[in-house]
Amino acid sequence: MKKFFALAPLALLAACMAPPPAPPAPYLAHGTQPSWSLIIDAQHVTYIRADQSVLREPAPQPVITAAGSTYQSPRIHVTIVHAQCRDGESGRIYPDRVRVDVDGRAFHGCGGR
């Protein structure tokens, strides 16, 4: 009986604790002319070209700045600026402007959820 009363406060405390947060969703971005897509998740930075060829590299730690964040891998450099971006084809508004440099070539687009 003493063990029950000793464990009761722990059980109440556990019931009040919030469950751990869900893993973050992948960050998605895309651009047009030429068409491209970008996915950043916990493991990879993936750049998908218009011809559907894929360049995937291990995800580096982001460098957080006042304006957004950057990701630098050997072949892919991503700059995310938290500023409204309108997709030129669909007219949809995204929360971020995204620049992706792949093998020295720059691509511009929009990203975020």
N, C-alpha and C positions, 0 to 999 in steps of 0.2 A: 504494500500500500504506500510506503514511503517513496518507493521508486516511481510510482505513478504520479505523486504530487511533485516530485523533483523533475519529471519529464514533461508535465503539463505546461509549464511556462514556455518550454522549447517548442512544443507543438503549436501553441498559440502564436508564437513569434513566426514560425514557419508559415502558418496560415496567412499572416499579414504581409509577408514578403511577396513582391511582384515576381512573376516568372521572368526568366532571362529574356532580353529582347531578341526578336527574330534577326537572323543574319541580314545584313544590308542587301538590298536588291542591286543587281548590276547597274552600272551607269551606262546609259545608252545615248549615242549621238549619231548624227548623219548629216550628209551634205549632198549637194547636187552639182552637176557640171564640173567634173564627172561625179557620178553617183558613188557614194561610199557610206559605210557604216562603221561604228566603233562600239565595242563592248569592253567595259572595265569591270572586272569582278575581283574577288579576293585572290585568285590565282593567276589571272592572265589579263593582258591588254591585247585585244583582238581587233585588227583592222581588216575590213572586208571591202575589196575593190568592186568596181562596177561589173567586172567579168566574173565575180564571185570567188576569185582567188583570195586566200586567207593568209595573213601574216599574224602569227601569234607569238607573244613573248611573255616571259614571267612578269607579273605585275610588280612594279617598283613601289616603294613607299611614296605617297604623294607629298609634295612640298606645298604646304598651305600658305597662301598669301592673303593680303587684305582684300584683294579683288576676286580670288577664286583658288585654283590649285593647278599644279603641274605634275606630270608624270614623265619621267625620262627613262626609257629603256634603250638598249643599243641602237635599234632601228626606228623606234616610234617615240616621238616627243609630243605630248598632249598638253595644251594650255586651255584651261577652262576659266572663263570670266563670268562671274555672276552678273549678267546684264541681259535684259530681254532680247530675244532673237526671234525674228519672224522667218519661217520657212518660205522661201520664194515660190515654191510650187504649190503647196497646200494652203499657205496663209496661216498655218497654225503657229501660235506663239509658244516658245520654250523659255525656260528660266535662264538658260546659259548660252553664251557664245563660245564656240569651240574651234580651236585651230589644231590641226594634226599635221605634223611634219613626219613624212615617211621617206626614209632614204634621201633626205635633203629636199624633198618636194612638199610644198605647203598646200593644205586643203582646209577650207573654211566651211563651217556649218553650225548647227544648233544642237543642243543636248539638254538632258535632264528629263524629269518626269512631268 
